[in-house]
Amino acid sequence: MKVVNLTPHTINLQTDEGQVVEIPPSGIVARVEEKTEIIGKIQVETDGNIPVIRKTLGQVENLPEPQEDTIYIVSLIVAQALSGSRSDVYIIGESIRDEQGRVIGAKSLAQL
């Protein structure tokens, strides 16, 4: 199976046997178009106002058409925007973290 990383980050996946498979970024980043609209402001004591916006998700951009024997790893927001409409789209599953709590890899892939 060909695995295409459509995120801007290298993804390290750990196999059942403990091997680490490094999947570099493909150079194509799948994204979701976002629209924002100011819907209000929150006054923070005497320090001023913080704008409040509403985000609306649009179309998924830069997602290749399905190809035989190929899966695509995307960000969570891209997978959510697709609403499970593509069986070839995955996100990282169970995270592997270092001592500082930073994600350094994953034990699995997931679908929404």
Secondary structure, DSSP 4 states (H G I P E B T S, - for coil): -EEEE-SSS-EEEE-TTS-EEEE-B-S---EEEEEEEEEEEEE-TTS-EEEEEEEEEEEEES-PPP-TTEEEE--HHHHHHHTT--TTEEEE-SEEE-TTS-EEEES-EE--
